[in-house]
Amino acid sequence: MLQTAAAIIGSSKRLVVLTGAGCSVDAGVPDFRSPSGWWRQINPQTVATVKALEENYELFHAFYSARIRHLKQIVPHKGHEVLSRWEREGRIQLIATQNVDGLHQLAGNVQVKELHGSIRSFRCQRCGRPAEEEAFLAGEACQCGGRLRPNVVLFGEGMDLPQQAWNAARQAIEAADAVLVIGTSLQVSPANQLPYMTKGKLLLINKEETGSEHRFDCCLQGGAEELLLQLDGLFDYQGKRADTTQT
């Protein structure tokens, strides 16, 4: 299967990548859907919500402050660097990501669309005025008195994705000749419908089975970092496809 995936990527002229939480796990970013959970074992679906923002801001603020401070210790892993190199080589047209951590950009990718926003920027919930990270972490209020929040899509806002990012991702996937999905359970709507908008080849990298494997042309089970490094090892330094006829 690794050789098949390499052959598809190597012959692709319009490759689009869709990433989820599993793409960042190898860098040390917790996966909310893991059995152990994280941050005092609190279910994010009860904290990362509009209801919590409006009715339990102390908990909401503590949750996101912990995530932001933890993220300061995180750097992109070698798989992120592979995706950055593939973009520079002209392999990747666009990365659409469900992640809010900004690791693709830190690794050097430029053509990135954040479907669920970014935890690295902030605004007022009431008036929408931009805010600084320091003000949010300090628990300050907006000039209008409103509460500050990260620019992420909260649970309950799932259908209200950033339209520019969504439209760009959809258009790129519709025009793609291959879509590589990395580290997502394909359970979060509407982003989980994006892969099936392509007429090109579909590839999946994920640690666990998603139940949607039958819809893909090639599935690789394992960690994002390890498998991206293995795939990258099948290509030479000029960005040309190496011999993929081996078994």
Residue, then its C-alpha position, 0 to 999 in steps of 0.5 A: m500500500l505504501q508503494t501505491a500511495a507513493a505512485i499516486i502522489g508522485s503522478s499527481k499534478r493537483l494534490v490537496v491535503l486534508t488534516g485533522a487532529g491526528c496529524s498534530v498528535d506526533a508533535g505532542v498536541p493532545d487528541f481530544r478523541s483519544p480514550s484518555g482525553w486530556w486537561r483534567q479529563i474534561n470532555p471538550q464538547t462540554v467546555a469548547t462551546v458557546k454555552a460555556l463561553e456565555e455561562n461558564y466563562e471561568l472554565f472556558h477561559a481556563f480550558y483555552s488558556a491551558r491549551i494556548r500555554h501548552l502549545k507554546q512548547i510544541v514545534p512541528h514534527k518531521g511529517h509537517e516538514v515533509l508536507s512543507r517540502w512537498e509544497r515547495e516542490g510543487r506537489i501540494q496545491l493546498i492544505a485544508t486543516q481542521n486543526v487550529d494549532g498553526l503547525h503547518q504554517l510554522a513548518g513553512n506551508v503557505q497554502v493553508k486554509e484553517l477550516h476551524g479557525s486559529i487558536r493563535s488569534f482572538r476577538c471579542q464575542r460581543c462586538g468582534r473587535p480583534a484582541e491580543e493573546e496577552a489580554f485573553l490570557a490575563g482574563e481581560a474584557c473587551q473595550c465594549g465589556g464583552r468576553l474575549r475568545p480565540n478565533v476557533v469554531l466552537f462546538g455548536e458553531g460547526m456549520d458556521l465555518p470560515q467561509q473563505a477557507w471553506n470555499a477555497a478548500r472545496q474548490a481545490i478539492e473539486a479540482a484535485d486529481a488526488v486528495l490525501v487525508i491525514g489524521t482525522s476520524l472523519q466524524v466532524s461535519p461538515a469537514n468530513q464531507l470534503p474528501y468525497m467532493t473530489k473526482g480524483k484518487l483518495l488516500l487515507i493516513n490514520k492510526e485507527e480505522t475510521g469505518s470509511e476505508h471502503r471509500f478510499d483508493c489507498c489506506l495506510q494505518g499508522g502515525a502521520e509522522e512515520l508514514l509521511l517520512q516513509l512516503d517522502g523516502l520514496f522520492d528523490y531530492q529533485g521532487k521526482r518520483a522514485d522507483t515505485t515498482q518495488t514490492 
